[in-house]
């Protein structure tokens, strides 16, 4: 299992539109092979920043999703609203617990 953490800066005043576009992307990802889950957070005191924490069975599943038509459409929407993507880092999941 792999988790990718991506840091994004959203343009001033575009936070609601960006969040809506990302919710659309997440809904489309639910049916993708290998998709486990996602969290999106805004760091406290930094309303223009977002951290996307996505978990997949494999990087290959994640890559296949990035070639999907629905993903590409939401990517276009989000890129208009992003100021920049700061970084993305892959992590191997060592412990997982859900309540």
C-alpha positions in Angstrom: 0.0 0.0 0.0 1.3 3.5 -0.9 0.3 6.9 0.3 1.1 10.1 -1.7 1.1 13.4 0.1 0.8 16.5 -2.1 1.1 20.1 -1.0 -0.8 22.7 -3.0 -1.2 26.5 -2.8 -4.6 27.7 -4.1 -5.1 31.2 -5.6 -6.7 33.8 -3.2 -10.5 33.7 -3.4 -10.5 30.3 -5.2 -10.5 28.0 -2.2 -14.2 27.0 -2.5 -14.0 26.4 -6.2 -10.8 24.3 -5.7 -12.4 22.3 -2.9 -15.5 21.6 -5.1 -13.4 20.4 -8.0 -11.3 18.2 -5.8 -14.5 16.7 -4.3 -15.6 15.9 -7.8 -12.2 14.2 -8.5 -12.5 12.1 -5.3 -16.0 10.9 -6.2 -14.7 9.8 -9.5 -11.8 8.0 -7.9 -14.0 5.9 -5.7 -14.6 3.3 -8.4 -11.0 3.2 -9.6 -9.1 -0.1 -9.1 -6.6 0.2 -6.2 -8.1 3.4 -4.7 -8.3 3.1 -0.9 -9.0 6.6 0.4 -8.1 10.2 0.6 -8.0 13.1 3.0 -7.7 16.7 2.1 -6.6 19.2 4.8 -5.9 22.9 5.1 -3.0 23.7 7.5 -4.2 25.8 10.4 -3.7 29.4 9.7 -2.9 28.9 6.0 -6.3 29.1 4.2 -4.8 29.0 0.7 -2.9 25.8 1.3 -4.1 22.2 0.9 -2.5 18.9 1.7 -3.9 15.9 -0.2 -3.2 12.5 1.4 -4.2 9.8 -1.0 -3.8 6.0 -0.4 -3.6 3.4 -3.2 -2.8 -0.2 -3.4 0.1 0.6 -5.7 1.7 3.4 -7.6 0.6 1.7 -10.8 -3.1 2.0 -9.8 -2.5 5.7 -9.0 -0.8 6.2 -12.4 -3.6 4.4 -14.2 -6.1 6.8 -12.6 -4.0 9.8 -13.8 -4.6 8.6 -17.4 -8.4 8.4 -16.8 -10.6 10.9 -18.7 -12.4 12.1 -15.5 -9.0 12.7 -13.7 -7.8 14.7 -16.7 -10.9 16.9 -16.7 -10.6 17.7 -13.0 -6.9 18.3 -13.4 -7.6 21.1 -15.9 -10.1 22.6 -13.5 -7.8 22.4 -10.5 -4.8 23.8 -12.4 -6.7 27.0 -13.2 -7.3 27.5 -9.5 -3.9 26.3 -8.2 -1.2 28.9 -7.6 1.4 26.1 -7.5 1.9 22.5 -6.4 4.7 22.7 -3.8 5.6 19.0 -3.8 4.5 15.4 -3.8 6.1 12.6 -1.8 5.4 8.9 -1.8 5.3 6.9 1.5 5.1 3.2 2.2 2.3 2.6 4.7 3.6 0.7 7.7 0.7 0.8 10.1 -3.0 1.5 9.3 -5.9 1.6 11.7 -9.5 2.6 11.1 -12.2 2.9 13.8 
